[in-house]
């Protein structure tokens, strides 16, 4: 999917919502456990109920890998279902991969070619030769971890003593350096919603790039604050919500309740888009 196709979808749906499909068998409705593949049945119901309200789905691969081969098959069935039935949806493999040379190439092939995701999250710690193999895929996107929403982000990412780049915080050095990599136009960046005050500085470095923003909802991030400081002329934001939507109910009405929570966010986004 091209960036322009993603922008068109945002305009059509009046939404820049990404729904995280982080499926925990201990949290899904108990009646689904009777199915041969309860993870896929859960995802299918959520997707069918919310696809018109969001522009992206983001399965976190750890929630599938934890269940071994069956979990990986559930992931494969989920991405195939989205690509077949809702091909306009932008898909993100939240895998946080990153290794050098042929290893990164194989990770990239696994998610961008074999599973046919539109994008994959990647850790930048090992530098350009760990990221450029992902960037080599045409009309695919690499979403680089830049400034995350967890408490430990302050250990390194915002610490100017860590980077060694003229006293800049490490996250700034990562973003600035990434712009020099081959096919960097295929880059997007993860920026946590709980760090809303940093968006102004990030937009000075990458004014036109898309930012994937976790942390709205259950983690306490403010949608209004993120949009105030992070939105650009092409919107440039994918706001992720996982638990707040998919676990809105643990009963048989779980898909409808998920839709209701997604609708609340979509309507708030529509208001923001109109005001901008």
Backbone as JSON, one array per atom type, in Angstrom:
{
  "sequence": "XXXXXXXXXXXXXXXXXXXXXXXXXXXXXXXXXXXXXXXXXXXXXXXXXXXXXXXXXXXXXXXXXXXXXXXXXXXXXXXXXXXXXXXXXXXXXXXXXXXXXXXXXXXXXXXXXXXXXXXXXXXXXXXXXXXXXXXXXXXXXXXXXXXXXXXXXXXXXXXXXXXXXXXXXXXXXXXXXXXXXXXXXXXXXXXXXXXXXXXXXXXXXXXXXXXXXXXXXXXXXXXXXXXXXXXXXXXXXXXXXXXXXXXXXXXXXXXXXXXXXXXXXXXXXXXXXXXX",
  "N": [[0.84, -1.19, 0.0], [0.56, 2.21, -0.83], [1.64, 5.37, 0.57], [-0.06, 7.43, -0.18], [-2.44, 6.06, -0.72], [-3.11, 5.26, 1.85], [-3.57, 7.76, 3.03], [-5.8, 8.56, 1.53], [-7.66, 6.71, 2.42], [-7.93, 7.48, 5.1], [-9.11, 9.97, 4.73], [-11.54, 9.21, 3.53], [-12.81, 7.59, 5.46], [-12.81, 9.25, 7.59], [-11.15, 8.91, 9.77], [-8.31, 7.96, 11.69], [-7.65, 5.7, 12.99], [-6.04, 2.93, 14.43], [-6.34, -0.43, 15.17], [-5.28, -2.54, 17.65], [-4.59, -5.93, 17.58], [-4.2, -7.77, 19.94], [-4.21, -10.63, 21.16], [-5.22, -12.43, 23.9], [-5.72, -15.52, 25.26], [-6.7, -15.81, 27.79], [-8.3, -13.68, 28.19], [-10.25, -13.39, 26.26], [-13.75, -13.86, 25.31], [-15.29, -16.63, 26.94], [-16.86, -18.47, 25.54], [-15.76, -18.65, 23.04], [-13.65, -20.35, 23.23], [-14.46, -22.84, 22.61], [-14.19, -23.18, 19.93], [-12.16, -24.44, 17.22], [-10.09, -22.74, 16.49], [-9.82, -20.35, 18.43], [-8.55, -17.84, 18.61], [-8.46, -16.79, 15.99], [-11.23, -16.72, 15.46], [-12.06, -14.82, 17.31], [-10.6, -12.55, 16.37], [-11.67, -12.31, 13.76], [-14.34, -11.64, 14.28], [-14.03, -9.17, 15.59], [-12.79, -7.67, 13.56], [-14.74, -7.72, 11.48], [-16.68, -6.23, 12.74], [-15.58, -3.7, 13.05], [-14.21, -2.69, 10.84], [-14.98, -0.57, 9.16], [-14.54, 1.64, 10.64], [-11.93, 2.03, 11.24], [-8.55, 2.46, 9.99], [-6.48, 0.76, 10.0], [-5.04, -2.36, 11.13], [-3.27, -3.92, 13.77], [-1.66, -6.58, 14.61], [0.07, -7.74, 17.42], [2.84, -9.64, 17.31], [3.87, -11.23, 19.33], [1.76, -12.15, 20.86], [0.8, -14.18, 19.38], [2.93, -15.83, 18.73], [3.38, -16.87, 21.24], [1.71, -19.02, 21.47], [2.76, -20.99, 19.95], [2.92, -23.11, 17.05], [0.16, -23.2, 16.39], [-0.65, -20.67, 17.13], [0.8, -19.08, 15.33], [-0.39, -19.93, 12.96], [-2.91, -18.88, 13.4], [-2.33, -16.17, 13.24], [-1.56, -16.02, 10.54], [-3.97, -16.75, 9.28], [-5.51, -14.6, 10.09], [-4.29, -12.29, 8.88], [-4.57, -13.01, 6.22], [-7.34, -13.03, 6.03], [-7.99, -10.33, 6.42], [-6.64, -9.15, 4.21], [-7.99, -10.34, 2.07], [-10.74, -9.69, 2.42], [-10.92, -7.02, 3.25], [-9.17, -5.21, 1.69], [-8.36, -2.58, 1.62], [-7.44, -1.85, 4.06], [-4.73, -0.87, 6.1], [-2.08, -2.8, 7.12], [-0.23, -3.85, 9.97], [2.51, -5.54, 11.11], [3.34, -6.02, 14.23], [6.16, -6.62, 15.23], [8.67, -5.89, 16.03], [11.31, -6.42, 15.09], [14.84, -6.76, 14.24], [17.93, -7.11, 13.06], [21.17, -7.93, 11.71], [22.14, -7.84, 8.2], [21.57, -10.78, 6.31], [19.79, -11.9, 8.11], [17.94, -9.89, 8.82], [16.88, -9.54, 6.28], [15.54, -11.96, 5.93], [13.66, -11.79, 8.01], [12.2, -9.63, 7.01], [11.2, -10.71, 4.61], [9.56, -12.69, 5.69], [7.44, -11.26, 6.94], [6.64, -9.17, 5.17], [6.5, -10.28, 2.67], [5.85, -13.15, 2.64], [3.71, -13.32, 4.61], [2.5, -11.02, 3.8], [2.03, -8.47, 4.98], [1.48, -4.91, 5.19], [3.32, -3.43, 6.52], [5.97, -3.39, 9.03], [7.07, -3.35, 12.39], [10.23, -2.21, 13.58], [13.28, -2.47, 15.38], [15.8, -0.03, 15.95], [18.38, -0.3, 16.98], [20.68, -1.67, 16.05], [21.43, -0.29, 13.82], [21.8, 0.98, 10.36], [22.26, -1.22, 8.61], [20.69, -3.13, 9.65], [18.17, -2.28, 9.21], [17.77, -1.36, 6.57], [17.33, -3.67, 4.87], [14.58, -4.15, 5.27], [13.5, -1.81, 4.26], [13.84, -2.11, 1.58], [11.71, -3.23, 0.27], [9.23, -2.69, -2.09], [6.57, -0.36, -1.91], [6.04, -1.1, 0.68], [6.22, -0.61, 4.23], [8.41, 0.45, 6.82], [8.35, 0.61, 10.23], [9.82, 2.43, 12.52], [11.06, 2.07, 15.8], [10.99, 4.82, 17.77], [10.34, 6.7, 19.91], [9.14, 5.42, 22.66], [6.22, 4.36, 24.65], [6.56, 3.36, 27.16], [7.67, 3.19, 30.65], [10.42, 2.68, 30.9], [11.5, 3.95, 28.72], [12.73, 6.3, 29.35], [15.2, 5.56, 30.23], [17.09, 5.36, 28.15], [16.17, 6.54, 25.67], [15.37, 9.26, 25.91], [17.56, 10.37, 27.02], [20.16, 12.56, 26.96], [22.82, 12.0, 27.41], [23.33, 9.52, 26.48], [23.37, 9.17, 23.67], [25.59, 10.45, 22.47], [25.67, 12.16, 20.35], [26.33, 15.17, 19.9], [25.13, 15.99, 22.28], [22.42, 15.54, 21.96], [19.17, 14.12, 22.59], [18.72, 10.58, 22.54], [16.57, 9.56, 20.98], [16.13, 11.59, 19.13], [18.51, 11.55, 17.68], [18.32, 9.01, 16.54], [16.09, 9.3, 14.82], [16.94, 11.39, 13.12], [19.28, 10.29, 11.98], [18.19, 8.08, 10.67], [16.99, 9.17, 8.44], [18.93, 9.32, 6.55], [19.25, 6.85, 5.47], [19.01, 4.31, 2.93], [16.19, 4.36, 0.82], [14.63, 5.68, 2.71], [12.28, 7.02, 2.56], [10.32, 5.2, 2.9], [9.94, 4.94, 5.57], [8.23, 4.96, 8.7], [7.38, 6.02, 12.05], [7.41, 4.93, 15.44], [5.87, 6.55, 18.05], [5.18, 7.19, 21.31], [2.0, 7.89, 22.82], [1.95, 8.79, 25.4], [4.0, 10.5, 25.6], [3.44, 13.09, 24.7], [4.37, 15.73, 24.74], [6.72, 15.68, 23.35], [6.23, 15.64, 20.67], [6.31, 17.98, 19.15], [9.05, 18.51, 18.83], [9.79, 16.23, 17.41], [8.36, 16.55, 15.04], [9.77, 18.63, 13.92], [11.94, 17.34, 12.89], [10.99, 15.21, 11.28], [8.75, 16.22, 9.45], [6.83, 15.3, 7.62], [6.41, 12.59, 7.8], [4.61, 9.53, 8.64], [3.39, 8.79, 11.88], [3.16, 6.18, 14.13], [1.14, 5.77, 16.83], [1.03, 4.47, 19.87], [-0.59, 3.95, 23.09], [-2.78, 5.59, 23.62], [-5.72, 5.71, 25.48], [-5.95, 2.89, 27.36], [-3.35, 3.2, 28.38], [-3.26, 5.82, 29.05], [-2.7, 8.01, 27.37], [-3.37, 11.13, 25.66], [-5.62, 11.8, 23.12], [-6.32, 14.3, 22.04], [-4.1, 15.9, 22.74], [-2.01, 14.61, 21.39], [-2.79, 14.98, 18.72], [-2.78, 17.76, 18.58], [-0.06, 18.44, 18.68], [1.16, 16.64, 16.97], [-0.08, 16.22, 14.48], [0.0, 16.59, 10.91], [-0.15, 18.15, 7.62], [-1.09, 16.07, 6.06], [-2.44, 14.55, 7.84], [-0.92, 12.33, 9.07], [-0.79, 10.61, 11.25], [-1.26, 7.54, 12.96], [-3.33, 6.33, 15.21], [-3.16, 4.11, 17.75], [-5.23, 1.78, 19.42], [-5.73, -0.81, 21.64], [-6.4, -2.77, 23.96], [-8.49, -1.22, 25.05], [-10.46, -1.33, 23.14], [-10.75, -4.02, 22.03], [-11.2, -5.6, 24.26], [-13.53, -4.68, 25.39], [-15.77, -5.99, 26.21], [-16.4, -9.13, 27.75], [-18.27, -10.91, 27.1], [-20.84, -12.5, 25.04], [-21.5, -10.4, 23.44], [-19.2, -9.14, 22.63], [-18.05, -8.22, 20.2], [-19.8, -6.24, 19.28], [-19.62, -4.43, 21.4], [-16.95, -3.76, 21.14], [-17.08, -2.44, 18.71], [-18.58, -0.21, 19.5], [-16.79, 1.13, 21.19], [-14.73, 1.66, 19.38], [-16.12, 3.32, 17.65], [-16.53, 5.58, 19.24], [-13.93, 6.65, 19.39], [-13.47, 7.07, 16.65], [-15.42, 9.02, 16.06], [-14.54, 11.1, 17.64], [-12.14, 11.57, 16.35], [-13.09, 12.38, 13.86], [-14.23, 14.85, 14.51], [-11.92, 16.26, 15.2], [-10.59, 16.25, 12.74], [-12.34, 17.81, 11.22], [-12.13, 20.27, 12.53], [-9.59, 20.91, 11.86]],
  "CA": [[0.0, 0.0, 0.0], [1.3, 3.46, -0.86], [1.25, 6.36, 1.58], [-1.21, 8.17, -0.69], [-3.62, 5.22, -0.52], [-3.45, 5.35, 3.27], [-4.15, 9.09, 3.24], [-7.15, 8.55, 0.95], [-8.54, 5.94, 3.31], [-8.19, 8.34, 6.25], [-10.07, 10.99, 4.3], [-12.84, 8.59, 3.26], [-13.41, 7.06, 6.69], [-12.73, 10.28, 8.63], [-10.58, 8.17, 10.89], [-6.92, 7.54, 11.62], [-7.61, 4.72, 14.06], [-5.43, 1.62, 14.26], [-6.79, -1.32, 16.25], [-4.3, -3.58, 17.97], [-5.16, -7.27, 17.78], [-3.3, -8.41, 20.91], [-5.2, -11.6, 21.65], [-4.84, -13.25, 25.05], [-6.78, -16.51, 25.46], [-7.24, -15.66, 29.14], [-9.15, -12.49, 28.25], [-11.33, -13.41, 25.28], [-14.97, -14.51, 25.83], [-15.1, -18.06, 27.18], [-17.56, -19.31, 24.57], [-14.92, -18.81, 21.86], [-12.69, -21.43, 23.47], [-15.03, -24.07, 22.06], [-13.8, -23.25, 18.53], [-10.85, -25.02, 16.95], [-9.13, -21.64, 16.47], [-10.51, -19.24, 19.1], [-7.9, -16.56, 18.33], [-8.95, -16.3, 14.71], [-12.66, -16.41, 15.59], [-12.12, -13.53, 18.01], [-10.15, -11.51, 15.45], [-12.62, -12.18, 12.66], [-15.52, -10.91, 14.77], [-13.62, -7.78, 15.83], [-12.53, -7.05, 12.25], [-16.03, -7.53, 10.79], [-17.47, -5.22, 13.46], [-14.92, -2.4, 13.16], [-13.38, -2.36, 9.67], [-15.37, 0.7, 8.55], [-14.23, 2.71, 11.58], [-10.48, 2.15, 11.39], [-7.78, 2.38, 8.73], [-5.35, -0.14, 10.19], [-5.0, -3.35, 12.19], [-1.89, -4.17, 14.19], [-1.42, -7.71, 15.5], [1.37, -7.86, 18.07], [3.14, -11.04, 17.01], [4.16, -11.98, 20.57], [0.52, -12.78, 21.34], [0.57, -15.34, 18.53], [4.09, -16.71, 18.91], [3.28, -17.5, 22.56], [0.91, -20.25, 21.35], [3.44, -21.92, 19.08], [2.49, -23.25, 15.66], [-1.25, -22.84, 16.25], [-0.74, -19.22, 17.2], [1.3, -18.54, 14.06], [-1.43, -20.19, 11.98], [-3.97, -17.91, 13.66], [-1.86, -14.9, 12.67], [-1.62, -16.14, 9.09], [-5.39, -16.7, 8.9], [-6.01, -13.25, 10.34], [-3.82, -11.36, 7.85], [-5.19, -13.43, 4.96], [-8.74, -12.61, 6.08], [-8.03, -8.88, 6.19], [-6.22, -8.85, 2.84], [-9.01, -10.81, 1.12], [-12.05, -9.07, 2.6], [-10.81, -5.58, 3.46], [-7.82, -4.91, 1.17], [-8.02, -1.17, 1.8], [-6.9, -1.68, 5.41], [-3.28, -0.86, 6.26], [-1.79, -3.82, 8.12], [1.05, -3.68, 10.65], [3.04, -6.64, 11.92], [4.07, -5.43, 15.35], [7.12, -7.69, 15.52], [9.85, -5.26, 16.64], [12.49, -7.15, 14.68], [16.01, -5.95, 13.95], [19.19, -7.84, 13.1], [21.98, -7.48, 10.57], [22.31, -8.59, 6.97], [20.61, -11.76, 5.82], [18.76, -12.16, 9.11], [16.88, -8.89, 8.6], [16.25, -9.84, 4.99], [14.6, -13.06, 6.15], [12.54, -11.24, 8.79], [11.41, -8.81, 6.1], [10.48, -11.62, 3.71], [8.53, -13.38, 6.45], [6.29, -10.42, 7.25], [6.23, -8.31, 4.07], [6.31, -11.08, 1.45], [5.1, -14.38, 2.91], [2.43, -12.98, 5.24], [1.97, -9.9, 3.02], [1.68, -7.26, 5.73], [1.9, -3.66, 4.56], [4.41, -2.81, 7.28], [6.46, -4.13, 10.18], [7.84, -2.53, 13.33], [11.63, -2.61, 13.6], [14.15, -1.81, 16.36], [16.91, 0.6, 15.22], [19.6, -0.3, 17.79], [21.84, -2.18, 15.31], [21.8, 0.62, 12.74], [21.19, 0.97, 9.04], [22.28, -2.51, 7.92], [19.62, -3.96, 10.22], [16.88, -1.7, 8.83], [17.65, -1.19, 5.12], [16.67, -4.8, 4.2], [13.13, -3.96, 5.33], [13.16, -0.67, 3.42], [14.03, -2.47, 0.17], [10.48, -3.77, -0.31], [8.46, -1.62, -2.72], [5.22, -0.13, -1.39], [5.94, -1.6, 2.04], [6.69, 0.41, 5.16], [9.14, 0.05, 8.01], [7.95, 1.51, 11.31], [10.98, 2.41, 13.4], [10.87, 2.47, 17.19], [11.68, 6.09, 17.99], [10.12, 7.15, 21.29], [8.06, 4.51, 23.08], [5.34, 4.88, 25.7], [6.8, 2.69, 28.44], [8.45, 3.93, 31.65], [11.84, 2.49, 30.64], [11.95, 4.78, 27.61], [13.58, 7.37, 29.89], [16.55, 5.04, 30.5], [17.97, 5.64, 27.02], [15.64, 7.28, 24.53], [15.32, 10.71, 26.16], [18.76, 10.71, 27.78], [21.16, 13.16, 26.04], [24.15, 11.47, 27.69], [23.44, 8.19, 25.89], [23.57, 9.12, 22.23], [26.91, 10.91, 22.04], [25.53, 13.0, 19.17], [26.23, 16.6, 20.2], [24.25, 16.21, 23.41], [21.01, 15.34, 21.62], [18.54, 12.92, 23.12], [18.94, 9.45, 21.63], [15.47, 9.41, 20.02], [16.34, 12.56, 18.05], [19.61, 11.04, 16.87], [17.81, 7.87, 15.78], [15.23, 9.78, 13.74], [17.75, 12.16, 12.17], [20.16, 9.37, 11.26], [17.4, 7.19, 9.8], [16.65, 9.88, 7.21], [20.04, 9.16, 5.59], [19.3, 5.46, 5.02], [18.47, 4.05, 1.6], [14.73, 4.2, 0.78], [14.08, 6.18, 3.97], [10.91, 7.5, 2.33], [9.41, 4.13, 3.34], [9.96, 4.89, 7.03], [7.31, 5.57, 9.64], [8.01, 6.0, 13.36], [6.6, 4.72, 16.64], [6.01, 7.59, 19.06], [4.15, 6.91, 22.3], [1.08, 8.97, 23.14], [2.23, 9.29, 26.75], [5.1, 11.46, 25.46], [2.86, 14.07, 23.76], [5.15, 16.97, 24.72], [7.87, 15.52, 22.46], [5.81, 15.61, 19.27], [6.75, 19.2, 18.47], [10.44, 18.32, 18.45], [9.84, 15.18, 16.39], [7.87, 17.11, 13.78], [10.82, 19.46, 13.34], [12.88, 16.45, 12.21], [10.25, 14.47, 10.24], [7.46, 16.91, 9.36], [5.86, 14.69, 6.72], [6.32, 11.14, 8.01], [3.54, 9.01, 9.49], [3.75, 8.34, 13.21], [2.28, 5.2, 14.78], [1.07, 6.27, 18.2], [0.37, 3.66, 20.89], [-0.69, 4.57, 24.41], [-4.06, 6.28, 23.83], [-6.71, 4.82, 26.11], [-5.58, 2.16, 28.57], [-2.09, 3.68, 28.92], [-3.45, 7.17, 29.55], [-2.35, 9.06, 26.43], [-4.46, 12.01, 25.25], [-5.78, 11.95, 21.68], [-6.3, 15.73, 21.72], [-2.73, 16.41, 22.85], [-1.23, 14.03, 20.3], [-3.18, 15.64, 17.47], [-2.37, 19.16, 18.67], [1.37, 18.59, 18.44], [1.7, 15.66, 16.04], [-0.75, 16.15, 13.19], [0.53, 17.43, 9.84], [-1.13, 18.46, 6.57], [-1.65, 14.8, 5.58], [-2.8, 13.89, 9.11], [0.39, 11.85, 9.51], [-0.89, 9.87, 12.5], [-2.07, 6.34, 13.15], [-3.52, 6.22, 16.65], [-3.47, 2.72, 18.08], [-5.9, 1.38, 20.65], [-5.85, -2.27, 21.66], [-7.23, -3.3, 25.05], [-9.69, -0.42, 25.26], [-11.47, -1.7, 22.14], [-11.01, -5.45, 21.82], [-11.67, -6.22, 25.49], [-14.61, -3.87, 25.95], [-16.71, -6.94, 26.82], [-15.97, -10.53, 27.75], [-19.5, -11.69, 26.89], [-21.12, -12.8, 23.64], [-21.66, -9.13, 22.71], [-17.88, -8.5, 22.62], [-17.77, -7.53, 18.94], [-20.61, -5.03, 19.27], [-19.03, -3.5, 22.37], [-15.72, -3.28, 20.53], [-17.49, -1.44, 17.72], [-19.01, 1.0, 20.21], [-15.59, 1.84, 21.65], [-14.06, 2.17, 18.18], [-16.93, 4.43, 17.14], [-16.26, 6.75, 20.08], [-12.67, 7.21, 18.94], [-13.63, 7.55, 15.27], [-16.2, 10.25, 16.09], [-13.64, 12.13, 18.17], [-11.2, 11.87, 15.26], [-13.81, 13.14, 12.83], [-14.33, 16.22, 14.99], [-10.59, 16.85, 15.1], [-10.33, 16.49, 11.31], [-13.17, 18.95, 10.78], [-11.59, 21.5, 13.12], [-8.29, 21.21, 11.25]],
  "C": [[0.88, 1.25, 0.0], [0.81, 4.39, 0.24], [0.02, 7.12, 1.12], [-2.49, 7.37, -0.54], [-4.07, 5.23, 0.94], [-4.1, 6.69, 3.58], [-5.58, 9.14, 2.7], [-8.13, 7.8, 1.83], [-8.9, 6.75, 4.56], [-9.25, 9.39, 5.9], [-11.46, 10.41, 4.11], [-13.55, 8.16, 4.55], [-13.48, 8.1, 7.81], [-12.21, 9.66, 9.93], [-9.1, 7.93, 10.63], [-6.65, 6.55, 12.76], [-6.95, 3.42, 13.6], [-5.86, 0.76, 15.45], [-5.78, -2.44, 16.44], [-4.98, -4.9, 18.29], [-4.21, -8.08, 18.65], [-4.13, -9.43, 21.7], [-4.6, -12.49, 22.73], [-5.98, -14.22, 25.33], [-7.4, -16.43, 26.85], [-8.23, -14.5, 29.24], [-10.31, -12.53, 27.26], [-12.55, -14.11, 25.87], [-14.83, -16.03, 25.86], [-15.76, -18.93, 26.11], [-16.72, -19.55, 23.31], [-13.93, -19.96, 22.01], [-13.19, -22.77, 22.96], [-14.63, -24.26, 20.59], [-12.41, -23.87, 18.39], [-9.76, -23.95, 16.96], [-9.78, -20.4, 17.1], [-9.87, -17.87, 18.82], [-8.4, -15.98, 17.03], [-10.42, -15.92, 14.79], [-12.86, -15.07, 16.28], [-11.73, -12.4, 17.06], [-11.15, -11.25, 14.34], [-13.84, -11.36, 13.09], [-15.2, -9.44, 15.01], [-13.45, -7.04, 14.51], [-13.84, -6.76, 11.53], [-16.83, -6.4, 11.44], [-16.88, -3.82, 13.38], [-14.22, -1.9, 11.89], [-13.72, -1.03, 9.03], [-15.01, 1.9, 9.42], [-12.73, 2.95, 11.73], [-9.81, 2.06, 10.03], [-6.66, 1.36, 8.82], [-5.63, -1.15, 11.29], [-3.55, -3.7, 12.48], [-1.84, -5.38, 15.14], [-0.02, -7.63, 16.1], [1.76, -9.33, 18.02], [3.46, -11.86, 18.25], [2.94, -12.73, 21.07], [0.15, -14.0, 20.51], [1.71, -16.34, 18.69], [4.02, -17.47, 20.24], [2.52, -18.83, 22.51], [1.49, -21.22, 20.32], [2.89, -21.94, 17.67], [1.04, -22.82, 15.47], [-1.43, -21.33, 16.29], [-0.28, -18.56, 15.91], [0.27, -18.77, 12.94], [-2.6, -19.23, 12.15], [-3.61, -16.54, 13.09], [-1.98, -14.92, 11.15], [-3.07, -16.07, 8.61], [-5.96, -15.29, 9.06], [-5.58, -12.28, 9.24], [-4.42, -11.73, 6.5], [-6.65, -12.98, 4.9], [-8.87, -11.11, 5.8], [-7.71, -8.56, 4.73], [-7.27, -9.25, 1.81], [-10.28, -9.99, 1.2], [-12.02, -7.56, 2.74], [-9.43, -5.1, 2.99], [-7.41, -3.46, 1.32], [-7.37, -0.9, 3.15], [-5.38, -1.78, 5.4], [-2.92, -1.81, 7.4], [-0.36, -3.66, 8.66], [1.38, -4.95, 11.42], [3.88, -6.03, 13.02], [5.02, -6.48, 15.89], [8.39, -7.2, 16.19], [11.13, -6.04, 16.34], [13.66, -6.2, 14.43], [17.28, -6.76, 14.15], [19.94, -7.49, 11.83], [21.86, -8.41, 9.37], [21.19, -9.53, 6.6], [19.5, -12.05, 6.81], [17.61, -11.18, 8.95], [16.16, -9.12, 7.29], [15.21, -10.94, 5.16], [13.41, -12.62, 7.01], [11.61, -10.44, 7.87], [10.59, -9.67, 5.16], [9.32, -12.3, 4.44], [7.27, -12.54, 6.61], [5.76, -9.66, 6.03], [5.93, -9.08, 2.79], [5.43, -12.3, 1.72], [3.73, -14.08, 3.52], [1.75, -11.79, 4.56], [1.35, -8.8, 3.89], [2.13, -6.04, 4.94], [3.11, -3.05, 5.26], [4.81, -3.72, 8.44], [7.22, -3.17, 11.08], [9.23, -3.11, 13.5], [12.38, -1.81, 14.66], [15.39, -1.28, 15.66], [18.28, 0.41, 15.87], [20.83, -0.74, 17.01], [22.16, -1.38, 14.05], [21.25, 0.28, 11.38], [21.19, -0.4, 8.38], [21.31, -3.51, 8.54], [18.24, -3.5, 9.76], [16.7, -1.64, 7.31], [17.09, -2.42, 4.4], [15.15, -4.73, 4.23], [12.69, -2.87, 4.36], [13.23, -0.98, 1.93], [12.75, -2.94, -0.5], [9.59, -2.63, -0.81], [7.04, -1.58, -2.17], [4.95, -0.83, -0.06], [6.59, -0.58, 2.96], [7.37, -0.21, 6.37], [8.85, 1.08, 9.1], [8.99, 1.41, 12.42], [10.61, 2.83, 14.82], [11.67, 3.72, 17.46], [11.57, 6.54, 19.44], [8.9, 6.4, 21.83], [7.35, 5.02, 24.33], [5.6, 4.27, 27.07], [7.7, 3.53, 29.36], [9.95, 3.85, 31.37], [12.38, 3.3, 29.49], [12.89, 5.88, 28.09], [15.0, 6.88, 30.19], [17.53, 5.44, 29.4], [17.42, 6.68, 26.05], [15.65, 8.8, 24.72], [16.55, 11.21, 26.9], [19.84, 11.28, 26.84], [22.57, 12.62, 26.27], [24.39, 10.13, 27.01], [23.9, 8.24, 24.44], [24.99, 9.49, 21.8], [26.87, 11.79, 20.81], [25.27, 14.44, 19.6], [25.23, 16.89, 21.31], [22.77, 16.06, 23.13], [20.47, 14.1, 22.32], [18.65, 11.81, 22.07], [17.83, 9.34, 20.59], [15.62, 10.38, 18.86], [17.44, 12.09, 17.12], [19.16, 9.89, 15.99], [17.01, 8.36, 14.58], [16.04, 10.52, 12.68], [18.64, 11.25, 11.33], [19.39, 8.5, 10.27], [17.04, 7.85, 8.48], [17.73, 9.74, 6.14], [20.08, 7.76, 5.0], [18.61, 5.31, 3.66], [16.98, 3.72, 1.69], [14.07, 4.66, 2.07], [12.68, 6.78, 3.81], [9.87, 6.44, 2.72], [9.34, 4.01, 4.86], [8.73, 5.57, 7.64], [7.96, 5.41, 11.01], [6.99, 5.73, 14.46], [6.9, 5.82, 17.64], [4.86, 7.44, 20.05], [3.3, 8.12, 22.65], [1.33, 9.56, 24.51], [3.39, 10.27, 26.75], [4.67, 12.61, 24.53], [3.69, 15.34, 23.66], [6.35, 16.9, 23.78], [7.5, 15.63, 20.98], [6.28, 16.84, 18.49], [8.18, 19.05, 17.99], [10.58, 17.28, 17.34], [9.38, 15.72, 15.04], [8.87, 18.07, 13.14], [11.78, 18.61, 12.51], [12.2, 15.72, 11.05], [8.85, 15.07, 10.1], [6.41, 16.16, 8.56], [5.65, 13.2, 6.95], [5.08, 10.77, 8.84], [4.13, 8.53, 10.81], [2.7, 7.36, 13.71], [2.31, 5.49, 16.26], [0.31, 5.3, 19.1], [0.23, 4.46, 22.18], [-1.92, 5.4, 24.65], [-5.04, 5.29, 24.44], [-6.17, 4.2, 27.38], [-4.29, 2.69, 29.2], [-2.12, 5.17, 29.29], [-3.08, 8.3, 28.61], [-3.57, 9.85, 25.97], [-4.5, 12.18, 23.74], [-5.68, 13.42, 21.28], [-4.89, 16.29, 21.75], [-1.86, 15.9, 21.72], [-1.53, 14.74, 18.99], [-2.72, 17.1, 17.44], [-0.92, 19.33, 18.25], [1.92, 17.7, 17.32], [1.09, 15.62, 14.67], [-0.07, 17.06, 12.17], [-0.53, 17.6, 8.76], [-1.76, 17.22, 5.96], [-2.15, 13.92, 6.73], [-1.54, 13.3, 9.74], [0.39, 11.07, 10.81], [-1.71, 8.6, 12.32], [-2.15, 6.12, 14.65], [-3.97, 4.81, 16.99], [-4.19, 2.6, 19.43], [-6.1, -0.12, 20.59], [-6.84, -2.71, 22.72], [-8.54, -2.55, 25.22], [-10.82, -0.75, 24.29], [-11.77, -3.19, 22.19], [-11.51, -6.15, 23.08], [-12.74, -5.39, 26.19], [-15.67, -4.73, 26.62], [-16.11, -8.33, 26.75], [-17.16, -11.47, 27.55], [-19.71, -11.91, 25.39], [-21.3, -11.54, 22.79], [-20.32, -8.43, 22.5], [-17.61, -7.72, 21.35], [-18.56, -6.22, 18.85], [-20.05, -3.99, 20.23], [-17.71, -2.93, 21.84], [-16.04, -2.2, 19.49], [-17.88, -0.12, 18.39], [-17.81, 1.81, 20.69], [-14.82, 2.41, 20.47], [-14.79, 3.37, 17.61], [-16.69, 5.7, 17.94], [-14.98, 7.44, 19.63], [-12.78, 7.79, 17.54], [-14.39, 8.88, 15.25], [-15.37, 11.41, 16.65], [-12.63, 12.55, 17.1], [-11.85, 12.69, 14.17], [-13.95, 14.6, 13.24], [-12.99, 16.95, 14.86], [-10.26, 17.18, 13.65], [-11.11, 17.67, 10.78], [-12.6, 20.27, 11.3], [-10.25, 21.9, 12.54], [-8.41, 21.4, 9.75]]
}
